[in-house]
Amino acid sequence: MQIFLSPELMTQEYQILNVVNQNEKAIGYVTFLIDEKKMYVYGLCEEEGVSEDFKDLVKPYIQGMSKAKPELDVYSYISIGGKKLELGDSNKEN
């Protein structure tokens, strides 16, 4: 199953992105909340079968957001089917 990010709402302080499948059915979301010193990333995907695709989709997006504002500490919690997904090697990620 192919999955994509579809923007829902975007401002300077937050972004809400829907995770949709190839049939444009929403199967999750990723939210970025940004303040002066921190960026919080919350994400959920309901479909356990796309965990690697979800990780491959979300990780570069978080890295790109971090490059745009390198002074921010990044705190994230991403889950698939209720289980926490470890994104890996980012040294700023908590």
Phi and psi in radians as a Rosetta constraint file:
Dihedral C 1 N 2 CA 2 C 2 CIRCULARHARMONIC -1.526 0.35
Dihedral N 2 CA 2 C 2 N 3 CIRCULARHARMONIC 2.491 0.35
Dihedral C 2 N 3 CA 3 C 3 CIRCULARHARMONIC -2.256 0.35
Dihedral N 3 CA 3 C 3 N 4 CIRCULARHARMONIC 2.691 0.35
Dihedral C 3 N 4 CA 4 C 4 CIRCULARHARMONIC -2.467 0.35
Dihedral N 4 CA 4 C 4 N 5 CIRCULARHARMONIC 2.789 0.35
Dihedral C 4 N 5 CA 5 C 5 CIRCULARHARMONIC -1.672 0.35
Dihedral N 5 CA 5 C 5 N 6 CIRCULARHARMONIC 2.341 0.35
Dihedral C 5 N 6 CA 6 C 6 CIRCULARHARMONIC -2.216 0.35
Dihedral N 6 CA 6 C 6 N 7 CIRCULARHARMONIC 1.983 0.35
Dihedral C 6 N 7 CA 7 C 7 CIRCULARHARMONIC -1.056 0.35
Dihedral N 7 CA 7 C 7 N 8 CIRCULARHARMONIC 2.372 0.35
Dihedral C 7 N 8 CA 8 C 8 CIRCULARHARMONIC -1.894 0.35
Dihedral N 8 CA 8 C 8 N 9 CIRCULARHARMONIC -0.982 0.35
Dihedral C 8 N 9 CA 9 C 9 CIRCULARHARMONIC -2.435 0.35
Dihedral N 9 CA 9 C 9 N 10 CIRCULARHARMONIC 2.455 0.35
Dihedral C 9 N 10 CA 10 C 10 CIRCULARHARMONIC -2.507 0.35
Dihedral N 10 CA 10 C 10 N 11 CIRCULARHARMONIC 2.238 0.35
Dihedral C 10 N 11 CA 11 C 11 CIRCULARHARMONIC -2.421 0.35
Dihedral N 11 CA 11 C 11 N 12 CIRCULARHARMONIC -3.096 0.35
Dihedral C 11 N 12 CA 12 C 12 CIRCULARHARMONIC -1.156 0.35
Dihedral N 12 CA 12 C 12 N 13 CIRCULARHARMONIC -0.504 0.35
Dihedral C 12 N 13 CA 13 C 13 CIRCULARHARMONIC -1.649 0.35
Dihedral N 13 CA 13 C 13 N 14 CIRCULARHARMONIC -0.371 0.35
Dihedral C 13 N 14 CA 14 C 14 CIRCULARHARMONIC -2.745 0.35
Dihedral N 14 CA 14 C 14 N 15 CIRCULARHARMONIC 2.780 0.35
Dihedral C 14 N 15 CA 15 C 15 CIRCULARHARMONIC -2.385 0.35
Dihedral N 15 CA 15 C 15 N 16 CIRCULARHARMONIC 2.412 0.35
Dihedral C 15 N 16 CA 16 C 16 CIRCULARHARMONIC -2.152 0.35
Dihedral N 16 CA 16 C 16 N 17 CIRCULARHARMONIC 2.114 0.35
Dihedral C 16 N 17 CA 17 C 17 CIRCULARHARMONIC -2.098 0.35
Dihedral N 17 CA 17 C 17 N 18 CIRCULARHARMONIC 2.243 0.35
Dihedral C 17 N 18 CA 18 C 18 CIRCULARHARMONIC -1.426 0.35
Dihedral N 18 CA 18 C 18 N 19 CIRCULARHARMONIC 2.526 0.35
Dihedral C 18 N 19 CA 19 C 19 CIRCULARHARMONIC -1.743 0.35
Dihedral N 19 CA 19 C 19 N 20 CIRCULARHARMONIC 2.090 0.35
Dihedral C 19 N 20 CA 20 C 20 CIRCULARHARMONIC -2.152 0.35
Dihedral N 20 CA 20 C 20 N 21 CIRCULARHARMONIC 2.663 0.35
Dihedral C 20 N 21 CA 21 C 21 CIRCULARHARMONIC -1.581 0.35
Dihedral N 21 CA 21 C 21 N 22 CIRCULARHARMONIC -3.072 0.35
Dihedral C 21 N 22 CA 22 C 22 CIRCULARHARMONIC -1.133 0.35
Dihedral N 22 CA 22 C 22 N 23 CIRCULARHARMONIC -0.286 0.35
Dihedral C 22 N 23 CA 23 C 23 CIRCULARHARMONIC -1.645 0.35
Dihedral N 23 CA 23 C 23 N 24 CIRCULARHARMONIC 0.186 0.35
Dihedral C 23 N 24 CA 24 C 24 CIRCULARHARMONIC 1.102 0.35
Dihedral N 24 CA 24 C 24 N 25 CIRCULARHARMONIC 0.454 0.35
Dihedral C 24 N 25 CA 25 C 25 CIRCULARHARMONIC -1.569 0.35
Dihedral N 25 CA 25 C 25 N 26 CIRCULARHARMONIC 2.240 0.35
Dihedral C 25 N 26 CA 26 C 26 CIRCULARHARMONIC -1.197 0.35
Dihedral N 26 CA 26 C 26 N 27 CIRCULARHARMONIC 2.213 0.35
Dihedral C 26 N 27 CA 27 C 27 CIRCULARHARMONIC -2.137 0.35
Dihedral N 27 CA 27 C 27 N 28 CIRCULARHARMONIC 0.101 0.35
Dihedral C 27 N 28 CA 28 C 28 CIRCULARHARMONIC 3.003 0.35
Dihedral N 28 CA 28 C 28 N 29 CIRCULARHARMONIC -2.914 0.35
Dihedral C 28 N 29 CA 29 C 29 CIRCULARHARMONIC -2.736 0.35
Dihedral N 29 CA 29 C 29 N 30 CIRCULARHARMONIC 2.827 0.35
Dihedral C 29 N 30 CA 30 C 30 CIRCULARHARMONIC -2.372 0.35
Dihedral N 30 CA 30 C 30 N 31 CIRCULARHARMONIC 2.285 0.35
Dihedral C 30 N 31 CA 31 C 31 CIRCULARHARMONIC -2.152 0.35
Dihedral N 31 CA 31 C 31 N 32 CIRCULARHARMONIC 2.330 0.35
Dihedral C 31 N 32 CA 32 C 32 CIRCULARHARMONIC -2.006 0.35
Dihedral N 32 CA 32 C 32 N 33 CIRCULARHARMONIC 2.136 0.35
Dihedral C 32 N 33 CA 33 C 33 CIRCULARHARMONIC -1.994 0.35
Dihedral N 33 CA 33 C 33 N 34 CIRCULARHARMONIC 2.214 0.35
Dihedral C 33 N 34 CA 34 C 34 CIRCULARHARMONIC -2.171 0.35
Dihedral N 34 CA 34 C 34 N 35 CIRCULARHARMONIC 2.228 0.35
Dihedral C 34 N 35 CA 35 C 35 CIRCULARHARMONIC -2.113 0.35
Dihedral N 35 CA 35 C 35 N 36 CIRCULARHARMONIC -2.831 0.35
Dihedral C 35 N 36 CA 36 C 36 CIRCULARHARMONIC -1.166 0.35
Dihedral N 36 CA 36 C 36 N 37 CIRCULARHARMONIC -0.550 0.35
Dihedral C 36 N 37 CA 37 C 37 CIRCULARHARMONIC -2.168 0.35
Dihedral N 37 CA 37 C 37 N 38 CIRCULARHARMONIC -0.174 0.35
Dihedral C 37 N 38 CA 38 C 38 CIRCULARHARMONIC -2.404 0.35
Dihedral N 38 CA 38 C 38 N 39 CIRCULARHARMONIC 2.642 0.35
Dihedral C 38 N 39 CA 39 C 39 CIRCULARHARMONIC -2.198 0.35
Dihedral N 39 CA 39 C 39 N 40 CIRCULARHARMONIC 2.170 0.35
Dihedral C 39 N 40 CA 40 C 40 CIRCULARHARMONIC -1.819 0.35
Dihedral N 40 CA 40 C 40 N 41 CIRCULARHARMONIC 2.294 0.35
Dihedral C 40 N 41 CA 41 C 41 CIRCULARHARMONIC -2.142 0.35
Dihedral N 41 CA 41 C 41 N 42 CIRCULARHARMONIC 2.125 0.35
Dihedral C 41 N 42 CA 42 C 42 CIRCULARHARMONIC -2.135 0.35
Dihedral N 42 CA 42 C 42 N 43 CIRCULARHARMONIC 2.374 0.35
Dihedral C 42 N 43 CA 43 C 43 CIRCULARHARMONIC -2.571 0.35
Dihedral N 43 CA 43 C 43 N 44 CIRCULARHARMONIC 2.618 0.35
Dihedral C 43 N 44 CA 44 C 44 CIRCULARHARMONIC -2.539 0.35
Dihedral N 44 CA 44 C 44 N 45 CIRCULARHARMONIC 2.351 0.35
Dihedral C 44 N 45 CA 45 C 45 CIRCULARHARMONIC -2.235 0.35
Dihedral N 45 CA 45 C 45 N 46 CIRCULARHARMONIC 2.271 0.35
Dihedral C 45 N 46 CA 46 C 46 CIRCULARHARMONIC -1.373 0.35
Dihedral N 46 CA 46 C 46 N 47 CIRCULARHARMONIC -0.481 0.35
Dihedral C 46 N 47 CA 47 C 47 CIRCULARHARMONIC -1.564 0.35
Dihedral N 47 CA 47 C 47 N 48 CIRCULARHARMONIC 1.877 0.35
Dihedral C 47 N 48 CA 48 C 48 CIRCULARHARMONIC -1.150 0.35
Dihedral N 48 CA 48 C 48 N 49 CIRCULARHARMONIC -0.451 0.35
Dihedral C 48 N 49 CA 49 C 49 CIRCULARHARMONIC -1.234 0.35
Dihedral N 49 CA 49 C 49 N 50 CIRCULARHARMONIC -0.148 0.35
Dihedral C 49 N 50 CA 50 C 50 CIRCULARHARMONIC -1.992 0.35
Dihedral N 50 CA 50 C 50 N 51 CIRCULARHARMONIC 0.446 0.35
Dihedral C 50 N 51 CA 51 C 51 CIRCULARHARMONIC -1.028 0.35
Dihedral N 51 CA 51 C 51 N 52 CIRCULARHARMONIC -0.784 0.35
Dihedral C 51 N 52 CA 52 C 52 CIRCULARHARMONIC -1.189 0.35
Dihedral N 52 CA 52 C 52 N 53 CIRCULARHARMONIC -0.678 0.35
Dihedral C 52 N 53 CA 53 C 53 CIRCULARHARMONIC -1.118 0.35
Dihedral N 53 CA 53 C 53 N 54 CIRCULARHARMONIC -0.723 0.35
Dihedral C 53 N 54 CA 54 C 54 CIRCULARHARMONIC -1.087 0.35
Dihedral N 54 CA 54 C 54 N 55 CIRCULARHARMONIC -0.788 0.35
Dihedral C 54 N 55 CA 55 C 55 CIRCULARHARMONIC -1.070 0.35
Dihedral N 55 CA 55 C 55 N 56 CIRCULARHARMONIC -0.793 0.35
Dihedral C 55 N 56 CA 56 C 56 CIRCULARHARMONIC -1.151 0.35
Dihedral N 56 CA 56 C 56 N 57 CIRCULARHARMONIC -0.412 0.35
Dihedral C 56 N 57 CA 57 C 57 CIRCULARHARMONIC -1.482 0.35
Dihedral N 57 CA 57 C 57 N 58 CIRCULARHARMONIC -0.749 0.35
Dihedral C 57 N 58 CA 58 C 58 CIRCULARHARMONIC -1.438 0.35
Dihedral N 58 CA 58 C 58 N 59 CIRCULARHARMONIC -0.697 0.35
Dihedral C 58 N 59 CA 59 C 59 CIRCULARHARMONIC -1.005 0.35
Dihedral N 59 CA 59 C 59 N 60 CIRCULARHARMONIC -0.862 0.35
Dihedral C 59 N 60 CA 60 C 60 CIRCULARHARMONIC -1.111 0.35
Dihedral N 60 CA 60 C 60 N 61 CIRCULARHARMONIC -0.553 0.35
Dihedral C 60 N 61 CA 61 C 61 CIRCULARHARMONIC -1.144 0.35
Dihedral N 61 CA 61 C 61 N 62 CIRCULARHARMONIC -0.784 0.35
Dihedral C 61 N 62 CA 62 C 62 CIRCULARHARMONIC -1.099 0.35
Dihedral N 62 CA 62 C 62 N 63 CIRCULARHARMONIC -0.747 0.35
Dihedral C 62 N 63 CA 63 C 63 CIRCULARHARMONIC -1.086 0.35
Dihedral N 63 CA 63 C 63 N 64 CIRCULARHARMONIC -0.704 0.35
Dihedral C 63 N 64 CA 64 C 64 CIRCULARHARMONIC -1.129 0.35
Dihedral N 64 CA 64 C 64 N 65 CIRCULARHARMONIC -0.751 0.35
Dihedral C 64 N 65 CA 65 C 65 CIRCULARHARMONIC -1.096 0.35
Dihedral N 65 CA 65 C 65 N 66 CIRCULARHARMONIC -0.650 0.35
Dihedral C 65 N 66 CA 66 C 66 CIRCULARHARMONIC -1.161 0.35
Dihedral N 66 CA 66 C 66 N 67 CIRCULARHARMONIC -0.633 0.35
Dihedral C 66 N 67 CA 67 C 67 CIRCULARHARMONIC -1.206 0.35
Dihedral N 67 CA 67 C 67 N 68 CIRCULARHARMONIC -0.585 0.35
Dihedral C 67 N 68 CA 68 C 68 CIRCULARHARMONIC -1.177 0.35
Dihedral N 68 CA 68 C 68 N 69 CIRCULARHARMONIC -0.547 0.35
Dihedral C 68 N 69 CA 69 C 69 CIRCULARHARMONIC -2.363 0.35
Dihedral N 69 CA 69 C 69 N 70 CIRCULARHARMONIC 1.273 0.35
Dihedral C 69 N 70 CA 70 C 70 CIRCULARHARMONIC -1.149 0.35
Dihedral N 70 CA 70 C 70 N 71 CIRCULARHARMONIC -0.291 0.35
Dihedral C 70 N 71 CA 71 C 71 CIRCULARHARMONIC -1.368 0.35
Dihedral N 71 CA 71 C 71 N 72 CIRCULARHARMONIC -0.169 0.35
Dihedral C 71 N 72 CA 72 C 72 CIRCULARHARMONIC -1.496 0.35
Dihedral N 72 CA 72 C 72 N 73 CIRCULARHARMONIC 2.454 0.35
Dihedral C 72 N 73 CA 73 C 73 CIRCULARHARMONIC -1.417 0.35
Dihedral N 73 CA 73 C 73 N 74 CIRCULARHARMONIC 2.401 0.35
Dihedral C 73 N 74 CA 74 C 74 CIRCULARHARMONIC -1.871 0.35
Dihedral N 74 CA 74 C 74 N 75 CIRCULARHARMONIC 2.197 0.35
Dihedral C 74 N 75 CA 75 C 75 CIRCULARHARMONIC -2.083 0.35
Dihedral N 75 CA 75 C 75 N 76 CIRCULARHARMONIC 2.219 0.35
Dihedral C 75 N 76 CA 76 C 76 CIRCULARHARMONIC -2.386 0.35
Dihedral N 76 CA 76 C 76 N 77 CIRCULARHARMONIC 2.644 0.35
Dihedral C 76 N 77 CA 77 C 77 CIRCULARHARMONIC -2.498 0.35
Dihedral N 77 CA 77 C 77 N 78 CIRCULARHARMONIC 1.926 0.35
Dihedral C 77 N 78 CA 78 C 78 CIRCULARHARMONIC -2.068 0.35
Dihedral N 78 CA 78 C 78 N 79 CIRCULARHARMONIC 2.321 0.35
Dihedral C 78 N 79 CA 79 C 79 CIRCULARHARMONIC -2.361 0.35
Dihedral N 79 CA 79 C 79 N 80 CIRCULARHARMONIC 2.650 0.35
Dihedral C 79 N 80 CA 80 C 80 CIRCULARHARMONIC -2.203 0.35
Dihedral N 80 CA 80 C 80 N 81 CIRCULARHARMONIC 2.098 0.35
Dihedral C 80 N 81 CA 81 C 81 CIRCULARHARMONIC 1.007 0.35
Dihedral N 81 CA 81 C 81 N 82 CIRCULARHARMONIC 0.530 0.35
Dihedral C 81 N 82 CA 82 C 82 CIRCULARHARMONIC 1.535 0.35
Dihedral N 82 CA 82 C 82 N 83 CIRCULARHARMONIC -0.051 0.35
Dihedral C 82 N 83 CA 83 C 83 CIRCULARHARMONIC -1.847 0.35
Dihedral N 83 CA 83 C 83 N 84 CIRCULARHARMONIC 2.342 0.35
Dihedral C 83 N 84 CA 84 C 84 CIRCULARHARMONIC -1.112 0.35
Dihedral N 84 CA 84 C 84 N 85 CIRCULARHARMONIC 2.378 0.35
Dihedral C 84 N 85 CA 85 C 85 CIRCULARHARMONIC -1.807 0.35
Dihedral N 85 CA 85 C 85 N 86 CIRCULARHARMONIC 2.133 0.35
Dihedral C 85 N 86 CA 86 C 86 CIRCULARHARMONIC -1.478 0.35
Dihedral N 86 CA 86 C 86 N 87 CIRCULARHARMONIC 2.152 0.35
Dihedral C 86 N 87 CA 87 C 87 CIRCULARHARMONIC -1.489 0.35
Dihedral N 87 CA 87 C 87 N 88 CIRCULARHARMONIC -0.359 0.35
Dihedral C 87 N 88 CA 88 C 88 CIRCULARHARMONIC 1.909 0.35
Dihedral N 88 CA 88 C 88 N 89 CIRCULARHARMONIC -2.284 0.35
Dihedral C 88 N 89 CA 89 C 89 CIRCULARHARMONIC -1.412 0.35
Dihedral N 89 CA 89 C 89 N 90 CIRCULARHARMONIC 0.167 0.35
Dihedral C 89 N 90 CA 90 C 90 CIRCULARHARMONIC -1.227 0.35
Dihedral N 90 CA 90 C 90 N 91 CIRCULARHARMONIC 2.131 0.35
Dihedral C 90 N 91 CA 91 C 91 CIRCULARHARMONIC -1.379 0.35
Dihedral N 91 CA 91 C 91 N 92 CIRCULARHARMONIC -0.292 0.35
Dihedral C 91 N 92 CA 92 C 92 CIRCULARHARMONIC -1.571 0.35
Dihedral N 92 CA 92 C 92 N 93 CIRCULARHARMONIC -0.251 0.35
Dihedral C 92 N 93 CA 93 C 93 CIRCULARHARMONIC -1.342 0.35
Dihedral N 93 CA 93 C 93 N 94 CIRCULARHARMONIC 2.388 0.35
